């Protein structure tokens, strides 16, 4: 019983941490949320479902990989360089210290400054265009990670409610 409560608590913390990790670049959101689902299935009273865990792990891994690709695609699509993509990430980290809008404005400003300062081919119009691409890529990636992490939290809660009588 104590182990069950510990696993439930850890699972819930992992699911919430996954949602938080969807917005913080240092935490891999969906894989952390998946660990929450794994904690739930480690409870002896809940039947271990390999298919469910395999599919959710595969989704978390794909989203984790896409998280690195989508902002680069967004930046490159509108003519940005590697400097813009790196600037966007740095801008996100700096922007986290300026809530509530810093994490939205930071990537845009970071991509713009990255293009202006470190890309000799870039003028302000080109830098602005690539900053927009980087910002769109960042938003798409963040939305995707947050959506998957929230779905995993929903699945976690659903499984708890479904097995309520067995667990408690």
N, C-alpha and C positions, 0 to 999 in steps of 0.2 A: 504494500500500500504506500509506504514512504517513497519507494523507488518510482512507483507510478506517478505520484505527485511531483517528484523531482524531474522525471522525464517530461511530464506535461508542462511544467514551468519552463524548463530549458527549451522545449519545443516552441512554446509561445514566445519566449525571448528571442529565439533564432528567427521566427517568422517576423516579428517586429523589427529586429535588426536587419533583416533582408529588405524590408520596406525602406528603412533609413539608409541602407547601403545603396539603394537605387538612386539616391540623390548625392551620396558622398563618393567621390572617385576612389577612395582608398579601400572601400568595402565592396566585395562582389555581391550585390543584392540577391538575385535569384538563387545562387548556390547556398547562401546562408539560409534563405527561406526553405530550401530543400532539406537542409539539415534539421529544420524544425519538423518537417514531415517525417524524416527518418527517426527522430526522437519519439514521435507518436507511435510508430510501428515497432519500436523496441519494447513497448509495454506488452507484457506477456498475454494479457487478455485480448489484445487486438490481433486479429489474424494478419500475418505478414503477407502483403500483396506485392510480389516481385514485379508484376507487370506495371502496376500503378507507380511504384518507386522508380522503375527503369524509365518509363515514359517521362515522368516529371524530372528525373535527373538529366535525361537527354535534352529536354526543353531548357533547363537551367544552363546546361553546357553550351547550347547553341546561342542562347541570349547572351551569355558571358562572352563568347567569341564575337558576336555581332556588336557588342558594346564597344569594341576596339575598332571595328571596321566602319560602322555607320557614320561617326563624326568625320572620319577621314574621307569617306565618299562624299558627304555633304560639302566638305571644304573643297575637295578636288573638283567636284561637279561645277562649282561656281568659280573655278580658277585659282583656288587657294593652294598654298604650299604646305610642306611639313611644318614650317615655322608657324603658320596660322593654326594648325591642329594642336601643336604643342602650346602655343599661346592660349588657345581656348581652354586647355586643361589647367594651365597655371592660373588663368583668370577665374576658373571655377573654384579652385582652392582658395584663392585670395577673396573671392566673392562670398565664400562661406562665413567670413568674419564680418560681413556687412548685411545682416538680415534686415528685412525679409526678402528683398529683391536682389541681393548681391549674387546669389547663385544663378540668377537669370541674366543679369547684366554682365557679370564677370567674364563668362566665356566669350561673349561678343566683344568686349573691350580687349580681352587677352588675345583673341584671334586678330583683331584689327592691329594692335600694337606689335604682335608677332610678325605680321606681314610688313608693316611699315619699317620696323627696326631691323629685321633679319632677312628680308627678301629684297635684293637689290633691284629686281624687276618691277617692284610694286610701287604704284603711286596711291594716293589716298582713295581714289575711286575704285581701283582694283582691290585695295585692302578692305574697303567697306563691303564690296561684293563677296569676297572670300569670307569675311567675318559673318556675313549673313548666312552663307552656306554652312559654316562651322556651327553657328547658333542653331540652325534648323536641324543639323545632324545631331547636335547635343540634345535638343528637345525630343527628337524622335527616339534616340537611344534611352534617354531617361524615362520617357513615357512607357516604352516597351518593358524596361526593367521593373518599373513601379507596377505596371499592370500584372505582370507575371507574379511578382511578390505578393500583391494583394490577393490574387487568385489563390496562391498557395496558402495564405492565411485563411481565406474562406474555406478551402478544402480541409485545413487543420481543424477549424471550428466545426465544420460539418461532421467530420469523423468523430470528434469528441461527443457531439450531440447524438450521433448515431449509436455510439457505444457507451452512452452515459451509464446505463444500468450495469454494464459489465465492469466498467472502470471503478465506479463508486458503489 
